[in-house]
Amino acid sequence: MDFTQEPILIVGAGPVGLTLAWRLSQAGLAVQVFESESSIADQLRASTFHPPTLDYFDESGITAELIAAGRITPTWQIRMHTTGERAEFNLAVLNDDTAHPYRLQCPQALLSKALAARLSEGTVHFGSPVSSVSQDETGVTITVRGEVVRGSVLVGCDGARSLVRQAIGGDFEGATYPENTILVTTHFPFEDHLSGLSGVNYIWKPGGTYSLLRLPDIWRISLHPVQGQSPKEALEDKSIRAQTREVLPQAGDIDIVEKRIYRIHRRLAARYRKDRMFIVGDAAHLNSPKGGMGLNGGIHDAWCLADLLIEVANGGNPMRLDTYEARRRPIARDDIVAQADKNRVRMNTTDEAERRAYLRSLQETAADTVKAREFLLRSSMIEGLRRAEALA
């Protein structure tokens, strides 16, 4: 499979697609990226970077840029709203496993901008929706605004409605969760009213749950519509403020900087590759955001595929490309989608006895250095990457 005559084509210029493009271009491979949006989106999206992801970008200086713009979060917790009881995990136990034993809270758009700045002019084409894709024995073809573009390989980093996934017959297996999630940012100082908060907090409240994630100058709150509310009603400022007053009466009418509502999925593509076409990130797997694994898992997909494409481009056996799906799909199935689902089930229980049993178990784990390290190796996605290497 020759990658030297025509460029590798990438559909989607989110952080995953740009990670792949940057890594391939570093190796001297020709790349073209096509994005339907007119620019890098600054919308409310993922903001958690796990230790191995920061390790990946360290040498390039990108991690330093993210740290300068973000917030280092060495601990995270699960807590009871009414009593303040909590299980808190300190990532310092991973000192020997990573150069970055913490989570970093930073908007994903900042990673996208750092990557785009490192790509040559003319590599990324914004405002360029791809309307069709195909392949043959010698290459791939896409149609962009009526123009035909030819390439050697096509990678779909084009999200949940991936055109490339449809083309390879990688049907999504799984389901959509019944609840909506409301994401809100505010300057209200929750840390002044809830003692002992970490930078990342998953909180049980009477009859429900919410979460608080701290960025450098703002809090992100995740809420769910109350019983009987339509999505439109739940997203109204008065409904959001009513929910925050319910958990913290002194909050009053909080300022609302941004807000969005979305559905959560538990889905996995039946296949990740067909001949010269591949899928990566949300095009291949969707999961609950509890635990912050979606963005990081997509970046790990891109890193793995880039390594293999570079290897084959440098004369390696093309059969090595088969290991992409073999390495990444089991991790998505068992460590990303399944683990995120377990996190959601744990937080969504309203039974007080179950909550207390979960909390006691988590407190015991957090208090034991050996158990805490094992737990955090999984939740920080380090163990999954090690298993993927073993699968290679």
KEKE-3310 file (N, C-alpha, C; in steps of 0.2 Angstrom, whole numbers, plus 5000, padded with zeros to 4 digits):
npx = (5004:5004:5008:5014:5012:5000:4990:4986:4969:4959:4944:4936:4941:4942:4949:4954:4955:4965:4975:4979:4983:4993:5003:5006:5010:5022:5030:5033:5023:5011:4996:4979:4966:4948:4935:4919:4914:4916:4927:4938:4929:4923:4914:4905:4912:4922:4933:4943:4959:4968:4982:4990:4988:4993:5006:5009:5009:5019:5033:5032:5029:5016:5009:5014:5008:4995:4994:4998:4987:4976:4970:4978:4973:4975:4967:4952:4934:4920:4905:4893:4880:4872:4878:4892:4901:4914:4923:4940:4951:4968:4979:4993:4998:5002:5014:5025:5021:5018:5022:5014:5005:4990:4974:4971:4961:4955:4949:4944:4946:4957:4968:4965:4968:4982:4987:4983:4990:5003:5003:5006:5002:4987:4985:4973:4956:4944:4926:4922:4913:4911:4904:4902:4911:4922:4931:4944:4955:4967:4967:4958:4943:4935:4921:4920:4911:4907:4918:4930:4942:4957:4965:4977:4973:4959:4953:4941:4937:4925:4915:4899:4889:4896:4901:4911:4911:4899:4902:4911:4903:4902:4892:4884:4884:4874:4866:4855:4855:4842:4841:4843:4858:4863:4874:4883:4891:4898:4902:4900:4906:4907:4916:4917:4906:4904:4912:4929:4930:4936:4945:4937:4922:4910:4893:4881:4865:4849:4838:4844:4858:4873:4887:4903:4915:4931:4938:4951:4945:4932:4917:4911:4895:4886:4870:4853:4838:4823:4810:4797:4800:4803:4816:4818:4812:4820:4832:4831:4835:4829:4826:4838:4844:4835:4837:4851:4849:4841:4851:4860:4855:4860:4865:4857:4852:4862:4876:4875:4886:4888:4878:4872:4862:4862:4861:4866:4876:4879:4889:4896:4907:4904:4915:4932:4939:4940:4948:4956:4950:4947:4941:4940:4940:4925:4918:4920:4917:4905:4902:4896:4900:4905:4919:4927:4932:4930:4936:4949:4951:4949:4960:4970:4966:4970:4983:4988:4984:4991:5005:5005:5002:5013:5023:5020:5021:5035:5040:5035:5026:5011:5001:5001:4993:4981:4981:4977:4962:4962:4969:4963:4949:4944:4948:4941:4928:4929:4936:4933:4919:4912:4917:4913:4900:4898:4902:4892:4880:4883:4883:4870:4861:4848:4845:4848:4854:4862:4870:4878:4884:4892:4900:4907:4915:4922:4929:4937:4945:4952:4959:4969:4984:4989:4978:4972:4981:4979:4966:4966:4975:4967:4955:4962:4966:4978:4981:4973:4980:4992:4987:4983:4995:5000:4991:4996)
npy = (4994:5010:5026:5037:5043:5049:5060:5056:5056:5065:5066:5078:5090:5090:5089:5075:5072:5082:5078:5066:5071:5080:5071:5062:5071:5075:5065:5066:5063:5066:5075:5079:5088:5089:5099:5102:5113:5131:5135:5131:5125:5133:5128:5122:5108:5093:5093:5087:5081:5066:5058:5050:5055:5068:5064:5060:5072:5079:5080:5088:5101:5104:5100:5108:5120:5118:5116:5128:5136:5129:5120:5112:5096:5088:5079:5070:5068:5058:5062:5064:5075:5080:5078:5080:5069:5060:5051:5053:5053:5053:5057:5057:5044:5039:5042:5035:5030:5039:5055:5065:5065:5068:5075:5086:5101:5108:5117:5108:5114:5122:5113:5109:5121:5122:5111:5114:5125:5120:5114:5114:5127:5126:5113:5110:5111:5121:5124:5114:5103:5085:5076:5063:5047:5035:5020:5011:4999:5006:5017:5031:5041:5056:5068:5085:5099:5097:5095:5083:5074:5065:5052:5042:5035:5035:5042:5043:5055:5060:5060:5056:5054:5048:5048:5041:5029:5024:5020:5010:5000:4999:4997:5005:4998:4996:5008:5022:5032:5036:5048:5066:5077:5092:5105:5118:5133:5144:5158:5157:5155:5140:5133:5141:5138:5124:5113:5107:5104:5096:5098:5091:5084:5072:5071:5065:5070:5072:5061:5062:5067:5077:5086:5094:5103:5111:5124:5135:5149:5147:5137:5121:5114:5100:5094:5087:5086:5089:5078:5076:5088:5095:5095:5108:5116:5112:5118:5131:5147:5150:5137:5131:5139:5136:5123:5124:5132:5123:5114:5122:5134:5147:5151:5159:5168:5162:5167:5163:5158:5150:5137:5121:5107:5089:5072:5056:5043:5025:5017:5007:5004:4991:4988:4994:4996:4995:4990:5003:5012:5020:5022:5033:5039:5047:5043:5030:5025:5029:5036:5038:5054:5053:5052:5056:5050:5050:5060:5058:5044:5044:5052:5043:5032:5039:5041:5028:5023:5032:5028:5016:5018:5026:5017:5007:5016:5018:5006:4995:4980:4979:4972:4975:4985:4979:4977:4989:4989:4978:4982:4993:4992:4982:4989:5001:4995:4988:4996:5010:5012:5003:5005:5019:5017:5010:5020:5029:5021:5019:5033:5036:5029:5030:5025:5025:5016:5009:5019:5022:5010:5010:5022:5018:5008:5014:5023:5015:5010:5021:5024:5014:5012:5003:4998:5010:5014:5004:5006:5019:5018:5011:5021:5032:5028:5022:5009:5003:5007:5000:4987:4988:4989:4977:4969:4971)
npz = (5000:4995:5001:4996:4984:4984:4995:5012:5017:5028:5036:5046:5057:5071:5088:5087:5074:5070:5078:5072:5059:5062:5068:5057:5048:5054:5052:5039:5030:5017:5020:5020:5027:5030:5034:5039:5047:5049:5056:5070:5083:5097:5106:5121:5125:5127:5142:5149:5151:5152:5161:5152:5139:5141:5142:5129:5121:5127:5123:5111:5116:5117:5128:5138:5134:5135:5149:5153:5150:5156:5170:5183:5190:5204:5212:5212:5216:5223:5230:5243:5243:5253:5265:5263:5264:5256:5244:5240:5227:5224:5212:5213:5217:5205:5201:5197:5185:5176:5168:5171:5184:5186:5182:5169:5167:5154:5140:5125:5113:5114:5112:5099:5092:5095:5089:5075:5073:5071:5059:5042:5031:5021:5024:5032:5028:5031:5031:5022:5018:5017:5005:4999:4999:4993:4988:4979:4972:4971:4978:4987:4985:4988:4989:4989:4991:4978:4971:4966:4976:4977:4986:4995:5007:5018:5032:5044:5055:5059:5068:5077:5067:5057:5040:5034:5042:5039:5026:5027:5032:5046:5057:5070:5086:5101:5112:5115:5129:5141:5147:5146:5146:5154:5151:5159:5161:5173:5184:5197:5214:5219:5227:5238:5246:5246:5256:5254:5240:5226:5210:5201:5203:5207:5211:5222:5224:5233:5226:5213:5203:5200:5193:5196:5188:5188:5179:5174:5177:5179:5182:5177:5176:5177:5174:5175:5167:5176:5182:5170:5163:5147:5135:5130:5140:5151:5147:5149:5156:5169:5173:5175:5185:5195:5198:5203:5214:5221:5226:5232:5240:5243:5231:5223:5209:5198:5187:5170:5158:5147:5139:5135:5129:5128:5121:5128:5123:5121:5112:5099:5085:5073:5065:5062:5051:5033:5021:5013:5021:5037:5054:5068:5085:5090:5079:5079:5092:5105:5121:5138:5146:5159:5168:5158:5146:5132:5123:5126:5123:5109:5105:5108:5099:5087:5089:5089:5076:5068:5071:5065:5051:5048:5050:5040:5029:5029:5024:5030:5034:5025:5031:5045:5047:5050:5064:5070:5072:5080:5091:5096:5096:5106:5118:5117:5119:5132:5141:5138:5133:5141:5154:5156:5156:5168:5177:5175:5179:5192:5197:5194:5202:5214:5225:5242:5251:5241:5236:5248:5250:5238:5241:5253:5248:5238:5246:5254:5244:5240:5251:5252:5246:5236:5231:5226:5217:5207:5204:5199:5188:5179:5178:5173:5161:5158:5160:5150:5138:5140:5139:5126:5119:5122:5115:5102)
capx = (5000:5009:5006:5019:5010:4994:4990:4981:4964:4956:4937:4935:4946:4942:4956:4956:4958:4971:4981:4981:4986:5000:5008:5007:5014:5028:5034:5034:5018:5006:4990:4974:4960:4942:4931:4913:4913:4920:4933:4938:4923:4924:4908:4906:4914:4926:4938:4947:4965:4971:4989:4994:4987:4997:5012:5009:5010:5024:5039:5031:5028:5009:5006:5015:5004:4988:4995:4998:4980:4971:4970:4980:4968:4978:4963:4945:4930:4913:4903:4886:4879:4869:4883:4899:4905:4917:4929:4944:4957:4974:4983:5000:5000:5004:5020:5030:5018:5016:5025:5009:5000:4985:4970:4971:4955:4956:4944:4947:4947:4964:4972:4964:4972:4989:4989:4982:4996:5009:5002:5007:4996:4984:4983:4966:4952:4938:4920:4923:4909:4912:4897:4903:4917:4923:4938:4946:4961:4973:4966:4951:4940:4930:4918:4920:4908:4906:4925:4933:4948:4959:4970:4979:4970:4954:4952:4935:4936:4919:4910:4894:4886:4901:4900:4916:4909:4893:4905:4914:4898:4904:4886:4885:4880:4873:4859:4855:4853:4835:4841:4847:4862:4863:4880:4882:4897:4896:4908:4898:4911:4905:4921:4916:4900:4904:4919:4933:4929:4941:4944:4932:4917:4903:4890:4874:4860:4843:4834:4848:4866:4876:4894:4906:4922:4934:4943:4955:4941:4925:4915:4906:4890:4882:4863:4849:4831:4819:4804:4792:4803:4805:4823:4818:4811:4826:4838:4829:4839:4826:4826:4845:4844:4830:4841:4857:4846:4839:4857:4863:4850:4863:4868:4853:4852:4869:4877:4876:4890:4886:4874:4870:4859:4864:4859:4872:4875:4883:4889:4903:4906:4906:4922:4936:4943:4939:4953:4959:4946:4948:4937:4944:4937:4918:4916:4921:4914:4902:4901:4894:4906:4907:4925:4931:4936:4929:4941:4956:4951:4949:4967:4974:4965:4973:4990:4989:4984:4997:5011:5005:5002:5020:5027:5019:5024:5042:5042:5033:5021:5004:4996:5002:4987:4975:4982:4973:4956:4963:4972:4959:4942:4943:4949:4934:4923:4930:4939:4930:4912:4909:4919:4909:4893:4898:4902:4885:4876:4885:4881:4863:4857:4845:4844:4852:4859:4867:4875:4882:4889:4897:4904:4911:4919:4927:4933:4942:4950:4956:4963:4974:4989:4990:4971:4970:4984:4976:4959:4968:4978:4961:4951:4966:4967:4985:4980:4970:4985:4996:4984:4983:5002:5001:4988:5000)
capy = (5000:5016:5032:5042:5046:5054:5061:5053:5061:5065:5070:5080:5093:5091:5087:5069:5072:5086:5074:5062:5075:5082:5065:5060:5076:5075:5059:5068:5061:5071:5075:5084:5087:5092:5100:5106:5119:5136:5136:5127:5126:5135:5126:5118:5101:5090:5097:5083:5077:5061:5058:5047:5060:5073:5061:5059:5078:5082:5082:5093:5107:5106:5099:5114:5126:5116:5117:5136:5138:5125:5119:5105:5094:5082:5075:5070:5064:5057:5064:5065:5082:5082:5077:5081:5063:5059:5047:5057:5050:5057:5054:5056:5037:5037:5046:5031:5027:5044:5061:5070:5062:5073:5077:5093:5103:5113:5116:5104:5119:5124:5107:5109:5127:5121:5107:5117:5130:5116:5111:5118:5131:5122:5106:5110:5115:5123:5125:5110:5097:5080:5073:5056:5044:5028:5017:5006:4995:5010:5023:5033:5047:5060:5073:5091:5104:5096:5093:5076:5074:5058:5051:5035:5032:5039:5041:5046:5057:5064:5060:5051:5053:5047:5046:5035:5023:5021:5017:5004:4995:4999:4999:5007:4994:4999:5011:5029:5033:5040:5055:5072:5081:5100:5107:5125:5136:5149:5160:5157:5152:5134:5132:5145:5136:5117:5113:5102:5102:5095:5101:5087:5082:5069:5072:5062:5074:5068:5059:5063:5068:5083:5086:5101:5103:5117:5126:5141:5154:5145:5130:5118:5110:5095:5093:5083:5088:5086:5074:5080:5093:5094:5097:5115:5119:5111:5122:5139:5150:5149:5130:5129:5142:5133:5117:5126:5134:5117:5111:5127:5140:5154:5153:5164:5167:5162:5169:5158:5160:5146:5131:5116:5101:5084:5065:5052:5036:5019:5014:5004:5002:4984:4987:5000:4997:4991:4991:5009:5017:5019:5027:5035:5043:5047:5039:5023:5024:5035:5034:5043:5058:5052:5049:5060:5045:5050:5063:5054:5038:5046:5054:5037:5029:5042:5040:5021:5023:5036:5024:5010:5021:5028:5011:5004:5020:5017:5000:4990:4975:4982:4968:4978:4989:4975:4978:4995:4987:4973:4985:4999:4991:4979:4994:5005:4991:4986:5001:5016:5012:4999:5009:5025:5015:5008:5026:5032:5017:5021:5039:5037:5026:5035:5021:5027:5010:5007:5025:5022:5005:5012:5026:5015:5004:5019:5026:5010:5009:5027:5024:5009:5015:4998:4998:5016:5014:5000:5009:5025:5016:5010:5027:5037:5025:5020:5002:5002:5008:4995:4982:4989:4987:4969:4966:4972)
capz = (5000:4994:5004:4994:4978:4985:5002:5017:5018:5035:5037:5052:5060:5079:5091:5085:5067:5070:5081:5067:5054:5065:5069:5051:5044:5057:5049:5032:5025:5014:5023:5019:5032:5027:5040:5037:5050:5046:5060:5076:5087:5104:5110:5127:5124:5132:5145:5154:5148:5157:5161:5146:5134:5142:5141:5122:5119:5131:5119:5106:5119:5117:5134:5142:5132:5138:5156:5155:5149:5160:5178:5185:5195:5206:5215:5210:5221:5222:5236:5245:5243:5259:5271:5262:5264:5250:5242:5235:5224:5223:5206:5215:5217:5198:5200:5194:5179:5171:5170:5173:5188:5187:5176:5167:5165:5148:5134:5120:5107:5114:5109:5092:5090:5096:5083:5069:5072:5069:5053:5036:5028:5016:5026:5034:5024:5034:5027:5016:5020:5012:5003:4997:4999:4990:4987:4974:4973:4971:4982:4989:4982:4991:4985:4993:4987:4971:4968:4968:4978:4977:4991:4996:5012:5021:5039:5046:5062:5058:5073:5078:5061:5052:5033:5033:5046:5035:5020:5028:5035:5053:5060:5078:5091:5107:5113:5118:5136:5141:5150:5143:5150:5153:5153:5160:5164:5178:5188:5204:5217:5222:5232:5244:5249:5247:5258:5252:5233:5221:5204:5197:5208:5205:5217:5223:5228:5234:5220:5207:5203:5196:5194:5195:5185:5188:5174:5178:5179:5178:5184:5173:5180:5173:5177:5171:5167:5182:5180:5167:5159:5141:5134:5129:5146:5155:5145:5150:5162:5175:5175:5177:5191:5200:5200:5207:5220:5225:5229:5235:5240:5243:5224:5220:5201:5195:5180:5165:5153:5141:5141:5130:5131:5123:5123:5129:5119:5122:5105:5097:5078:5072:5063:5062:5045:5027:5015:5014:5025:5044:5058:5074:5089:5090:5073:5081:5099:5109:5128:5143:5148:5166:5168:5153:5142:5125:5120:5127:5119:5102:5104:5108:5093:5082:5090:5087:5069:5065:5072:5060:5045:5047:5049:5033:5024:5029:5021:5035:5031:5026:5036:5051:5048:5054:5071:5073:5075:5085:5097:5099:5097:5113:5123:5117:5121:5139:5145:5137:5133:5147:5160:5156:5158:5175:5180:5174:5183:5199:5199:5193:5207:5219:5232:5247:5253:5236:5236:5254:5248:5233:5244:5257:5244:5235:5252:5256:5239:5240:5257:5251:5241:5231:5227:5223:5211:5202:5202:5195:5182:5174:5176:5170:5154:5157:5159:5143:5133:5141:5136:5118:5117:5123:5109:5096)
cpx = (5004:5005:5010:5016:5004:4993:4985:4976:4960:4949:4936:4941:4945:4949:4958:4959:4964:4976:4984:4985:4993:5005:5010:5012:5021:5033:5035:5029:5013:4999:4985:4968:4954:4937:4925:4912:4918:4927:4933:4933:4925:4918:4910:4906:4918:4931:4943:4953:4968:4978:4992:4993:4992:5005:5014:5012:5016:5030:5038:5030:5020:5006:5008:5010:4997:4989:4994:4991:4975:4973:4972:4975:4971:4973:4956:4941:4923:4911:4895:4885:4876:4873:4890:4904:4908:4922:4933:4950:4962:4979:4991:5003:5003:5010:5025:5027:5017:5020:5020:5003:4994:4980:4971:4964:4957:4952:4948:4949:4955:4969:4971:4968:4979:4991:4988:4988:5002:5008:5003:5001:4994:4983:4976:4962:4945:4932:4920:4920:4911:4906:4897:4910:4917:4930:4938:4953:4967:4972:4959:4949:4935:4927:4917:4917:4908:4913:4927:4940:4951:4965:4972:4975:4965:4953:4946:4936:4930:4913:4904:4890:4890:4899:4905:4914:4903:4896:4908:4910:4900:4898:4887:4880:4879:4866:4861:4852:4846:4836:4845:4852:4863:4870:4880:4889:4895:4902:4906:4904:4909:4910:4921:4910:4900:4911:4922:4932:4935:4940:4938:4928:4911:4899:4883:4870:4853:4839:4838:4855:4867:4883:4897:4913:4925:4939:4946:4950:4934:4923:4910:4902:4887:4876:4859:4842:4827:4813:4799:4794:4805:4812:4823:4817:4817:4832:4837:4833:4836:4826:4833:4846:4840:4834:4847:4854:4844:4845:4860:4859:4854:4866:4864:4852:4859:4870:4878:4880:4888:4882:4873:4867:4861:4861:4866:4871:4880:4884:4896:4902:4908:4912:4925:4939:4939:4944:4957:4956:4946:4943:4941:4939:4929:4915:4916:4917:4911:4901:4898:4901:4908:4914:4930:4935:4935:4934:4948:4956:4952:4956:4971:4973:4970:4981:4992:4989:4989:5003:5011:5005:5010:5024:5026:5022:5031:5044:5039:5028:5014:4999:4996:4996:4981:4976:4978:4967:4957:4966:4967:4952:4940:4944:4943:4929:4923:4932:4935:4922:4909:4911:4914:4902:4893:4898:4895:4880:4877:4882:4873:4858:4854:4843:4850:4857:4864:4872:4880:4887:4894:4902:4909:4917:4925:4932:4939:4947:4954:4961:4969:4978:4989:4983:4970:4974:4981:4970:4961:4971:4972:4957:4955:4968:4974:4985:4978:4975:4990:4993:4984:4990:5003:4997:4991:5004)
cpy = (5006:5022:5038:5046:5051:5055:5057:5058:5060:5069:5071:5083:5095:5089:5080:5069:5076:5082:5070:5065:5077:5077:5063:5065:5077:5070:5060:5065:5066:5070:5080:5083:5092:5093:5104:5112:5125:5138:5131:5129:5128:5133:5122:5110:5098:5094:5094:5080:5073:5061:5055:5052:5065:5071:5061:5066:5082:5085:5088:5100:5109:5105:5105:5120:5124:5118:5125:5139:5135:5125:5112:5103:5087:5077:5075:5066:5063:5058:5064:5073:5084:5082:5079:5075:5062:5054:5051:5053:5055:5054:5054:5049:5035:5040:5041:5028:5033:5051:5066:5066:5066:5073:5085:5095:5109:5112:5113:5109:5121:5119:5108:5115:5126:5116:5110:5122:5126:5113:5116:5121:5127:5115:5105:5114:5115:5125:5121:5103:5091:5076:5066:5053:5037:5026:5012:5003:5000:5016:5025:5040:5050:5066:5079:5097:5103:5094:5087:5077:5066:5058:5043:5031:5037:5037:5046:5048:5062:5063:5055:5049:5051:5045:5040:5029:5020:5017:5011:4998:4994:5001:5000:5002:4997:5003:5018:5029:5037:5047:5060:5074:5088:5102:5115:5127:5143:5152:5160:5152:5146:5132:5135:5142:5128:5115:5107:5099:5101:5099:5097:5083:5079:5068:5069:5068:5070:5067:5060:5064:5075:5082:5093:5100:5110:5119:5132:5146:5153:5138:5128:5114:5106:5093:5089:5086:5085:5082:5078:5086:5091:5097:5105:5118:5118:5116:5130:5141:5149:5142:5128:5132:5139:5127:5119:5129:5129:5114:5116:5134:5147:5156:5158:5163:5168:5165:5163:5160:5156:5140:5127:5110:5095:5077:5061:5045:5031:5015:5012:5002:4995:4983:4994:5002:4993:4994:4998:5014:5015:5024:5027:5039:5042:5043:5032:5021:5030:5032:5040:5047:5057:5049:5052:5056:5046:5053:5060:5048:5039:5048:5048:5033:5032:5041:5033:5020:5026:5032:5019:5013:5023:5022:5008:5009:5020:5010:4994:4986:4978:4978:4971:4982:4986:4976:4984:4993:4982:4976:4990:4997:4987:4985:4999:5001:4990:4992:5008:5016:5009:5002:5015:5023:5013:5015:5029:5028:5019:5028:5040:5033:5031:5031:5023:5022:5009:5013:5024:5016:5007:5017:5023:5011:5008:5022:5021:5009:5015:5027:5019:5011:5010:4998:5004:5017:5010:5003:5015:5023:5014:5017:5032:5034:5023:5012:5000:5002:5003:4988:4982:4987:4980:4966:4966:4966)
cpz = (5000:4996:5001:4988:4979:4992:5006:5018:5025:5034:5044:5055:5068:5081:5089:5078:5066:5073:5076:5062:5056:5065:5062:5047:5048:5054:5041:5027:5023:5017:5021:5023:5029:5033:5037:5041:5048:5050:5066:5081:5094:5108:5116:5125:5129:5135:5149:5150:5154:5156:5155:5140:5135:5140:5133:5119:5122:5127:5114:5109:5120:5124:5139:5140:5135:5146:5158:5154:5153:5167:5179:5191:5198:5210:5212:5215:5219:5229:5237:5246:5250:5265:5270:5262:5257:5250:5238:5233:5222:5218:5208:5215:5210:5196:5196:5187:5174:5173:5172:5177:5191:5181:5175:5164:5160:5143:5128:5114:5108:5111:5102:5089:5090:5090:5076:5067:5070:5062:5047:5033:5022:5018:5028:5030:5028:5029:5021:5018:5014:5011:5001:4998:4996:4990:4982:4976:4974:4975:4984:4986:4987:4987:4990:4989:4980:4967:4970:4970:4979:4982:4991:5001:5015:5028:5041:5054:5062:5062:5073:5072:5055:5045:5031:5036:5042:5029:5021:5031:5043:5057:5068:5082:5097:5107:5115:5125:5136:5143:5145:5148:5149:5155:5153:5163:5168:5182:5195:5208:5222:5228:5238:5248:5250:5249:5255:5245:5230:5215:5199:5203:5205:5211:5217:5227:5229:5228:5213:5208:5199:5197:5193:5193:5185:5183:5177:5181:5179:5180:5179:5177:5175:5177:5172:5172:5173:5178:5176:5163:5152:5140:5134:5136:5151:5154:5147:5157:5169:5178:5178:5184:5197:5202:5204:5214:5225:5229:5233:5235:5240:5236:5221:5212:5199:5188:5175:5159:5146:5143:5134:5133:5126:5126:5124:5126:5122:5116:5103:5090:5077:5069:5062:5055:5039:5022:5017:5018:5032:5048:5065:5078:5090:5084:5074:5087:5102:5116:5132:5145:5155:5166:5163:5149:5135:5121:5120:5123:5112:5100:5104:5102:5088:5083:5087:5079:5065:5065:5066:5053:5043:5046:5042:5028:5023:5027:5025:5031:5031:5030:5043:5053:5051:5061:5074:5076:5081:5092:5100:5100:5104:5119:5123:5120:5129:5143:5144:5138:5140:5153:5161:5158:5165:5179:5180:5179:5190:5201:5198:5198:5212:5225:5237:5250:5248:5236:5242:5253:5243:5237:5249:5253:5241:5240:5254:5250:5239:5246:5257:5245:5235:5227:5223:5217:5205:5199:5197:5188:5177:5173:5173:5163:5153:5156:5152:5138:5134:5138:5128:5116:5117:5117:5103:5095)
residu = (MET:ASP:PHE:THR:GLN:GLU:PRO:ILE:LEU:ILE:VAL:GLY:ALA:GLY:PRO:VAL:GLY:LEU:THR:LEU:ALA:TRP:ARG:LEU:SER:GLN:ALA:GLY:LEU:ALA:VAL:GLN:VAL:PHE:GLU:SER:GLU:SER:SER:ILE:ALA:ASP:GLN:LEU:ARG:ALA:SER:THR:PHE:HIS:PRO:PRO:THR:LEU:ASP:TYR:PHE:ASP:GLU:SER:GLY:ILE:THR:ALA:GLU:LEU:ILE:ALA:ALA:GLY:ARG:ILE:THR:PRO:THR:TRP:GLN:ILE:ARG:MET:HIS:THR:THR:GLY:GLU:ARG:ALA:GLU:PHE:ASN:LEU:ALA:VAL:LEU:ASN:ASP:ASP:THR:ALA:HIS:PRO:TYR:ARG:LEU:GLN:CYS:PRO:GLN:ALA:LEU:LEU:SER:LYS:ALA:LEU:ALA:ALA:ARG:LEU:SER:GLU:GLY:THR:VAL:HIS:PHE:GLY:SER:PRO:VAL:SER:SER:VAL:SER:GLN:ASP:GLU:THR:GLY:VAL:THR:ILE:THR:VAL:ARG:GLY:GLU:VAL:VAL:ARG:GLY:SER:VAL:LEU:VAL:GLY:CYS:ASP:GLY:ALA:ARG:SER:LEU:VAL:ARG:GLN:ALA:ILE:GLY:GLY:ASP:PHE:GLU:GLY:ALA:THR:TYR:PRO:GLU:ASN:THR:ILE:LEU:VAL:THR:THR:HIS:PHE:PRO:PHE:GLU:ASP:HIS:LEU:SER:GLY:LEU:SER:GLY:VAL:ASN:TYR:ILE:TRP:LYS:PRO:GLY:GLY:THR:TYR:SER:LEU:LEU:ARG:LEU:PRO:ASP:ILE:TRP:ARG:ILE:SER:LEU:HIS:PRO:VAL:GLN:GLY:GLN:SER:PRO:LYS:GLU:ALA:LEU:GLU:ASP:LYS:SER:ILE:ARG:ALA:GLN:THR:ARG:GLU:VAL:LEU:PRO:GLN:ALA:GLY:ASP:ILE:ASP:ILE:VAL:GLU:LYS:ARG:ILE:TYR:ARG:ILE:HIS:ARG:ARG:LEU:ALA:ALA:ARG:TYR:ARG:LYS:ASP:ARG:MET:PHE:ILE:VAL:GLY:ASP:ALA:ALA:HIS:LEU:ASN:SER:PRO:LYS:GLY:GLY:MET:GLY:LEU:ASN:GLY:GLY:ILE:HIS:ASP:ALA:TRP:CYS:LEU:ALA:ASP:LEU:LEU:ILE:GLU:VAL:ALA:ASN:GLY:GLY:ASN:PRO:MET:ARG:LEU:ASP:THR:TYR:GLU:ALA:ARG:ARG:ARG:PRO:ILE:ALA:ARG:ASP:ASP:ILE:VAL:ALA:GLN:ALA:ASP:LYS:ASN:ARG:VAL:ARG:MET:ASN:THR:THR:ASP:GLU:ALA:GLU:ARG:ARG:ALA:TYR:LEU:ARG:SER:LEU:GLN:GLU:THR:ALA:ALA:ASP:THR:VAL:LYS:ALA:ARG:GLU:PHE:LEU:LEU:ARG:SER:SER:MET:ILE:GLU:GLY:LEU:ARG:ARG:ALA:GLU:ALA:LEU:ALA)
# end
